[in-house]
Amino acid sequence: MSSTWAGLGQAGLLLLALALVYRPLGDYMYRVFTSTKHWRLEKAVYKIVRADPDSEQHWKTYASGVLGFSFVSVLFLYLLQRFQPLLPLNFGRTVDPGVAFNTAISFVTNTNWQSYVPEGVMGHVVQMAGLTVQNFVSAGVGLAVAIALTRAFMRSKSDRLGNFWVDLTRGTVRLLLPLSFVFAIVLVALGVVQSLKSGVSVLNPDGSASTIALAPAASQEAIKELGTNGGGIFNANSAHPFENPNSWSNLIEIFLLLVIPVALTRTFGKLVGNTKQGYVLLSVMGALWAAMLAVIWWGEAHAGGAAARLAGAALEGKETRFGIAGSALFAGSTTGTSTGAVNSMHDSFTGLGGFGTLLNMMFGELSPGGVGTGLYSILVMAIIAMFLAGLMVGRTPEYLGKKLGKREVTCASIAMLAMPAVVLIGAGAALLIPGNTAAFNNPGAHGFSELLYAYTSAGNNNGSAFAGITVTNDWYQSTLGVCMALGRFIPILAVLCLAGSLAAQKKTPESAGTLPTTSPLFATMLAGTVVLVAALTFIPALALGPIAEALA
């Protein structure tokens, strides 16, 4: 069997698995967020945080919960890293202040950008009690915001969006924890390491001795992918054989990072009372994902240059156990979500392949996006698409029975434009500061691509990297941390403000002039809006980086 057919077989198995769980998982999440019963463990959490689970919150109170919880999480994680020498299983490792600051913001914002070598810097207690915990709750925060926005379409003349503490707790306890537990066992069975030792001594072929690092990898790997986090417990991330040992573990990890964002479209359709609405969103997500996968795969399989032509493809930076197909499938999925895990070196991708991974993130991480973030991001773009449609026909735009006036469109615009502003301002400022270009390991267009990728990854809360750039100085540590925070919380605040405005409206019945939002026409408009916004904001920057490199 050729590598192309083997790759198509992997993609087919992935799509089949997603199709099989789409309905049951989507319906289960619907029941999770509509149930009126509280589990005993959940009641204990509500008692600790002093929350009344049967009360609902105004959007400002909901937003305060998000910001307050995230701030406390950043502070706790920062202090946990700084006090690592006092903790057990630290193996003599310490964390510098800049690294601790960047990492705390990174994991709390679901970015998981890592400017350090995990197996040489983080001890096991910090990994398990700090980073892994944030993998759960940061995904839970994104899920909670998406559910709050969905409720806004269900409510009529209401100033309540639900309860943040209930949504966060249920998403974590009823969804993320049990699924992660099951798949951690599956990964262990496939060969992923789960150990509390610091390493194992081995004898090299030349007779010298060395130590191979060990860690509790399987338990973190499951939620790393399922929660669309991406931070590896080893520096090589999912290219490391202890995190991703074979083609089956590779396929399962890709499945994990896609499954919740995909199934959430079913949950959305059930919550708004029309499952076709979810199918439309899924079709747009799927079309964008497939298009970028084709670009990345083709770019890596048809690389220019003598070495690549002799090898038959751009194999530099890729694991032979995955090859072009497995690497492209992982890269397209990890940048289409906000995961950031990698099983190949994106810095070694061709100009066209790197263009595909960058553009995937520049769409706004909605193909299909992260846990929760993908759903609320594509809903924001749906509102923008309906606004543009209203301008063309001269009608007040509506979406799911809600009129889209000045306040709604302003909130959606802020949520949409926050990421491009953060990315372009951050990258531009980095170029202007003397000495920052010394961090580039490559000159010209590829060096600029490394910088653009870093700020795009941070602003989109993705976390993957063109690892040829060295980002360990104070400028990059601080500015990338700020970009992660702004790229996370400005859209969340805008989305919650939008939700509050939508919930306060009464439902408007459809009329003869209402644009059907379950039609192929609307799906085309939505996909076109996503592509148009990304093109208008990023094509000039892309032309200086990966496009110039591909043309050269």
C-alpha positions in Angstrom: 0.0 0.0 0.0 1.3 3.4 -0.9 1.9 6.1 1.7 -0.9 8.2 0.1 -3.5 5.5 0.4 -2.3 4.7 3.9 -2.8 8.3 4.8 -6.2 8.4 3.3 -7.1 5.3 5.3 -6.1 7.1 8.5 -8.2 10.1 7.6 -11.1 7.8 6.8 -10.8 6.0 10.1 -10.6 9.3 12.0 -13.8 10.7 10.3 -15.6 7.4 10.9 -14.8 7.5 14.6 -15.9 11.1 14.9 -19.1 10.3 13.1 -19.9 7.4 15.4 -19.5 9.4 18.6 -21.0 12.7 17.2 -24.6 12.1 18.2 -24.1 10.2 21.6 -21.4 12.6 22.9 -23.3 15.7 21.7 -26.5 14.5 23.3 -24.6 13.6 26.5 -23.2 17.1 26.7 -26.7 18.5 26.2 -27.9 16.5 29.2 -24.9 17.6 31.3 -25.8 21.3 30.8 -29.6 21.0 31.1 -29.8 18.7 34.1 -31.3 20.1 37.3 -29.6 17.6 39.6 -26.2 18.2 41.2 -23.8 15.3 42.0 -22.4 15.0 45.5 -18.9 15.9 44.4 -20.2 19.0 42.6 -22.0 20.1 45.7 -18.7 19.9 47.6 -17.1 22.1 45.1 -20.0 24.7 45.3 -19.6 24.7 49.1 -15.9 25.4 48.8 -16.3 28.3 46.4 -19.5 29.5 48.2 -21.6 29.4 45.1 -25.4 28.8 45.0 -25.8 26.2 42.2 -29.5 26.9 41.8 -29.0 30.7 41.1 -28.2 32.1 37.7 -25.9 35.1 36.9 -26.0 38.3 35.0 -23.4 38.4 32.2 -21.2 40.7 34.2 -21.3 38.4 37.2 -20.6 35.4 34.9 -17.6 37.3 33.4 -16.4 38.3 36.9 -16.3 34.6 37.7 -14.3 33.8 34.6 -11.8 36.6 35.3 -11.5 36.0 39.0 -11.0 32.2 38.7 -8.4 32.7 36.0 -6.5 35.4 38.0 -6.4 33.1 41.0 -5.3 30.2 38.8 -2.4 32.3 37.3 -1.2 33.4 40.8 -1.4 29.8 42.2 0.4 28.3 39.2 3.1 30.9 39.3 3.8 30.4 43.0 3.7 26.6 42.6 6.5 26.8 40.1 8.5 29.3 42.1 8.3 27.1 45.2 9.1 23.9 43.3 12.4 23.4 45.2 10.4 22.9 48.4 8.1 20.3 46.8 8.6 16.5 46.5 9.7 14.9 43.2 11.4 18.1 42.1 14.7 16.4 41.2 16.6 19.5 42.0 14.9 21.5 39.3 14.0 25.2 39.5 11.9 27.6 37.5 13.0 31.1 36.6 10.6 34.0 37.2 10.2 34.8 33.5 9.4 31.2 32.6 7.1 30.9 35.6 5.2 34.0 34.5 4.9 32.9 30.9 3.9 29.3 31.8 1.3 30.4 34.3 -0.5 32.6 31.8 0.0 30.0 29.1 -1.7 27.1 30.9 -4.5 29.1 32.4 -5.4 30.5 29.0 -5.4 27.0 27.4 -2.4 28.0 25.3 0.2 25.7 26.7 3.1 27.6 25.0 6.3 26.2 26.5 9.5 28.2 26.4 11.4 25.6 28.4 12.4 22.0 28.3 9.7 20.3 30.4 11.7 17.2 31.5 14.6 19.4 32.6 12.6 22.2 34.3 9.3 21.0 35.8 9.1 18.5 38.6 6.3 15.9 38.7 4.3 17.7 41.4 4.2 20.9 39.4 3.3 18.9 36.3 0.4 17.0 38.0 -0.9 19.5 40.6 -0.3 22.6 38.5 -0.2 22.1 34.7 -2.5 19.1 34.5 -5.1 20.7 36.7 -5.1 23.7 34.4 -5.5 21.5 31.4 -8.8 20.5 32.8 -10.2 23.8 34.1 -8.9 26.0 31.3 -10.8 23.7 28.9 -13.8 23.9 31.3 -13.8 27.7 31.2 -14.0 27.7 27.4 -16.8 25.2 27.4 -18.7 27.3 30.0 -18.5 30.4 27.9 -19.7 28.6 24.8 -22.7 27.2 26.8 -23.5 30.7 28.2 -23.6 32.1 24.6 -25.8 29.3 23.5 -28.2 29.9 26.3 -28.5 33.5 25.1 -30.2 32.3 21.9 -32.6 30.2 24.0 -33.7 33.0 26.4 -36.2 35.7 25.9 -36.2 38.9 27.8 -33.9 37.5 30.4 -30.8 39.0 32.1 -29.4 35.6 33.2 -27.0 33.3 31.4 -26.6 30.4 33.8 -24.1 29.9 36.6 -20.3 30.0 35.8 -19.4 27.7 38.7 -22.0 25.1 37.7 -21.0 25.1 34.1 -17.2 24.9 34.9 -17.7 22.1 37.5 -20.0 20.0 35.3 -17.9 20.3 32.2 -14.9 19.2 34.3 -16.4 16.5 36.5 -19.0 15.0 34.1 -17.1 15.3 30.8 -13.4 15.9 30.9 -12.4 13.8 33.9 -14.1 10.5 32.9 -13.1 10.7 29.3 -9.5 11.5 30.2 -9.4 8.6 32.7 -10.5 6.1 30.1 -8.2 7.3 27.4 -5.2 7.5 29.7 -5.6 3.8 30.3 -5.9 3.3 26.5 -2.7 5.2 25.9 -0.8 3.3 28.6 -1.9 0.1 26.9 -0.5 1.4 23.6 2.9 2.1 25.2 2.7 5.7 26.6 4.8 6.1 29.7 3.3 6.6 33.2 6.0 6.8 35.8 7.0 8.9 38.8 10.7 8.2 38.3 12.9 11.0 37.0 14.5 8.8 34.4 16.1 5.5 33.5 19.9 4.9 33.0 20.8 3.4 29.7 24.1 2.4 28.0 24.7 4.0 24.6 26.1 2.0 21.6 29.5 3.7 22.1 29.6 2.5 25.7 28.8 5.8 27.4 26.0 6.1 29.9 23.0 8.5 29.7 19.6 9.0 31.3 16.3 8.9 29.5 13.7 11.1 31.2 10.5 9.5 32.5 7.3 11.2 33.7 3.6 10.5 34.3 2.9 11.1 30.6 -0.2 9.1 29.9 -2.4 10.9 32.4 -1.3 14.3 31.1 -1.4 13.2 27.4 -5.1 12.3 27.5 -6.3 15.7 28.8 -3.6 17.5 26.8 -5.4 16.4 23.7 -9.0 16.1 24.9 -8.9 19.6 26.4 -7.2 21.0 23.3 -4.3 22.1 25.5 -1.2 20.8 23.8 1.6 21.2 26.4 3.9 18.2 26.3 5.5 16.6 29.3 8.5 16.0 27.1 10.2 18.7 24.9 9.5 16.7 21.7 5.8 16.8 22.6 3.8 14.2 20.6 6.8 13.3 18.5 8.3 11.7 21.6 7.9 7.9 21.6 7.0 8.1 25.3 4.0 10.4 24.5 3.0 9.0 21.1 4.7 5.6 20.4 3.0 4.4 17.2 0.4 5.1 14.5 -2.5 3.9 16.6 -1.7 6.3 19.5 -1.2 9.0 16.9 -4.7 8.5 15.5 -6.3 8.3 18.9 -4.6 11.6 19.9 -5.9 13.3 16.8 -9.3 12.0 17.5 -9.2 13.3 21.1 -8.3 16.8 20.1 -11.2 17.0 17.6 -13.9 15.1 19.3 -15.4 17.6 21.8 -15.3 20.6 19.4 -17.0 18.6 16.7 -19.6 17.1 19.0 -20.4 20.5 20.6 -22.1 21.5 17.3 -24.6 18.7 18.0 -25.1 20.0 21.6 -25.6 23.5 20.2 -28.3 22.3 17.8 -30.1 20.4 20.6 -30.0 23.4 22.9 -31.4 25.9 20.4 -34.1 23.3 19.4 -32.9 22.7 15.8 -30.1 20.2 15.2 -29.8 21.4 11.6 -28.2 24.6 13.0 -25.4 22.5 14.4 -24.9 20.6 11.1 -24.4 23.9 9.3 -21.7 25.0 11.7 -20.1 21.5 11.5 -20.1 21.6 7.7 -18.2 24.9 7.7 -15.7 23.7 10.3 -15.2 20.5 8.4 -14.8 22.2 5.0 -12.1 24.6 6.4 -10.3 21.7 8.2 -10.3 19.6 5.0 -9.1 22.4 2.8 -6.2 23.3 5.1 -5.3 19.6 5.5 -5.1 19.3 1.7 -2.8 22.3 1.5 -0.5 21.1 4.2 -0.4 17.5 2.9 0.2 18.6 -0.7 2.9 21.0 0.4 4.8 18.4 2.3 4.4 15.7 -0.3 5.5 17.9 -3.2 8.4 19.8 -1.7 11.0 21.6 -3.8 14.7 21.3 -3.4 17.1 18.5 -4.4 17.1 16.8 -1.0 13.3 16.6 -0.7 12.9 15.4 -4.3 15.4 12.6 -3.7 13.6 11.6 -0.5 10.2 11.7 -2.2 8.8 14.3 0.2 9.8 16.9 2.8 10.7 14.3 5.5 13.0 16.6 7.5 11.6 17.1 11.1 9.2 14.2 10.8 9.0 10.9 12.6 9.3 8.0 10.2 6.6 6.1 12.2 4.1 8.8 11.2 5.4 9.9 7.8 4.0 12.7 5.7 0.3 11.7 6.0 0.3 11.2 9.8 2.3 14.4 10.3 0.1 16.5 8.0 -3.1 15.1 9.6 -1.8 16.0 13.1 -0.5 19.4 12.0 -3.8 20.4 10.3 -5.9 19.2 13.3 -3.7 20.8 16.0 -3.7 24.2 14.3 -7.4 23.9 13.4 -8.1 23.5 17.1 -6.4 25.5 19.9 -4.4 22.4 20.9 -0.8 23.2 19.9 0.5 19.7 20.3 2.9 18.6 17.5 4.2 15.3 16.3 6.6 16.9 13.8 8.8 20.0 13.6 6.6 22.7 12.0 9.7 24.8 11.5 10.9 22.2 9.0 7.7 22.4 7.0 7.8 23.7 3.4 6.7 27.3 2.7 3.3 26.0 1.6 3.0 23.6 4.5 3.8 26.3 7.0 1.4 28.6 5.3 -1.4 26.1 5.9 -0.7 25.8 9.6 -0.5 29.5 10.0 -3.7 30.2 8.1 -5.5 27.5 10.1 -4.8 29.5 13.2 -5.5 32.8 11.5 -9.1 31.7 10.8 -9.6 32.2 14.5 -9.2 28.6 15.7 -12.7 27.5 14.6 -12.0 24.6 12.3 -13.3 23.1 14.6 -11.5 25.1 17.3 -10.8 24.4 20.9 -13.2 23.1 23.6 -15.9 25.7 23.7 -13.7 28.4 22.0 -14.4 26.9 18.6 -18.1 27.0 19.0 -18.3 30.6 20.3 -15.8 31.8 17.7 -17.8 30.4 14.8 -21.0 31.8 16.3 -19.3 35.2 16.3 -18.5 34.8 12.7 -22.1 33.7 12.0 -23.3 37.0 13.5 -20.8 38.9 11.3 -22.0 37.0 8.2 -25.6 37.8 9.0 -24.8 41.4 9.5 -23.1 41.5 6.1 -26.1 39.8 4.5 -28.4 42.4 6.1 -26.3 45.2 4.6 -26.7 43.6 1.1 -30.4 43.3 1.2 -31.2 46.3 3.4 -32.8 44.4 6.3 -32.1 44.4 10.0 -30.0 41.2 10.4 -31.3 38.3 12.5 -29.8 35.1 13.7 -31.8 32.4 15.5 -34.6 34.8 16.2 -32.4 37.5 17.7 -32.0 40.9 16.0 -28.5 42.0 15.5 -28.2 45.7 16.3 -25.4 48.0 17.1 -24.5 46.5 20.5 -24.5 42.9 19.2 -22.4 43.7 16.1 -20.0 45.8 18.1 -19.4 42.9 20.6 -19.0 40.4 17.7 -16.6 42.7 16.0 -14.4 43.2 19.1 -14.3 39.4 19.6 -13.4 38.9 15.9 -10.7 41.6 15.7 -9.0 41.2 19.1 -6.9 38.3 17.9 -5.6 39.9 14.6 -4.8 43.1 16.6 -2.8 41.2 19.2 -0.9 39.1 16.7 0.0 42.0 14.3 0.9 44.5 17.0 2.9 41.9 18.9 4.9 40.8 15.9 5.4 44.3 14.6 6.6 45.6 18.0 9.1 42.6 18.2 10.6 43.6 14.9 11.1 47.2 15.9 13.0 46.3 19.1 16.8 46.2 18.5 18.3 42.8 19.1 15.1 40.8 18.9 15.9 39.5 15.4 19.0 37.8 17.0 16.5 35.2 18.2 15.9 34.0 14.6 17.7 30.9 13.6 16.9 31.5 10.0 17.2 34.7 7.9 14.8 36.2 5.4 11.2 35.0 4.9 11.5 31.9 7.0 12.8 33.9 10.0 9.9 36.3 9.7 7.5 33.2 9.5 9.0 32.0 12.8 8.2 35.3 14.5 4.7 35.6 13.0 4.0 32.0 14.0 5.0 32.7 17.6 2.6 35.6 18.0 -0.2 33.9 16.0 0.1 30.9 18.2 0.1 33.0 21.4 -2.8 35.3 20.3 -4.9 32.3 19.3 -4.1 30.4 22.5 -2.7 27.6 20.3 0.7 27.0 21.8 2.5 25.3 18.9 5.7 26.9 17.4 8.0 27.3 14.6 10.6 26.2 17.0 13.5 27.8 15.1 13.0 31.0 17.1 14.5 31.4 20.6 12.0 33.1 22.9 13.7 32.9 26.2 14.6 36.5 26.7 12.5 38.9 28.9 10.9 40.6 25.9 9.5 37.5 24.4 8.5 35.9 27.7 6.6 38.9 28.8 5.0 40.0 25.5 4.0 36.5 24.5 2.4 36.1 27.9 0.5 39.4 27.5 -0.7 38.3 24.0 -2.0 35.0 25.4 -4.0 36.8 28.1 -5.4 39.4 25.7 -6.1 36.9 23.0 -8.1 34.8 25.6 -10.0 37.3 27.7 -10.9 40.1 25.3 -12.9 37.7 23.1 -14.4 36.0 26.2 -15.6 39.4 27.6 -17.0 40.4 24.3 -18.8 37.1 23.8 -20.3 37.3 27.3 -21.4 40.9 26.7 -22.9 39.7 23.4 -24.7 36.9 25.2 -26.2 39.3 27.7 -27.5 41.5 25.0 -29.0 38.6 23.1 -30.6 37.1 26.1 -32.3 40.4 27.0 -34.1 40.4 23.6 -37.4 38.7 22.9 -37.5 36.0 20.3 -38.5 37.2 16.8 -40.5 34.7 14.7 -39.2 34.0 11.2 -40.7 35.9 8.3 -40.6 35.6 4.5 -37.6 37.9 4.5 -35.6 36.0 7.0 -32.4 34.3 5.6 -32.6 30.6 6.4 -29.6 29.7 8.5 -29.8 26.0 7.7 -29.3 26.4 4.0 -26.2 25.8 1.9 -26.3 29.5 1.0 -25.7 30.5 4.6 -23.0 27.9 5.1 -21.2 29.3 2.1 -21.6 32.9 3.4 -20.2 31.8 6.8 -17.2 30.1 5.3 -16.6 33.0 3.0 -16.7 35.4 5.9 -14.1 33.4 7.8 -11.8 33.3 4.8 -12.4 37.0 3.9 -11.6 38.3 7.4 -8.5 36.2 7.6 -7.3 37.3 4.2 -8.0 41.0 4.8 -6.1 41.0 8.1 -3.2 38.6 7.4 -2.4 38.3 3.7 0.1 41.2 3.8 2.0 39.5 6.7 1.8 36.1 5.1 3.1 37.5 1.9 6.3 38.5 3.7 6.7 35.1 5.3 5.5 31.7 4.1 4.1 32.9 0.7 7.5 34.5 -0.2 9.3 31.3 1.0 7.0 29.1 -1.1 7.4 31.2 -4.2 11.2 31.2 -3.8 
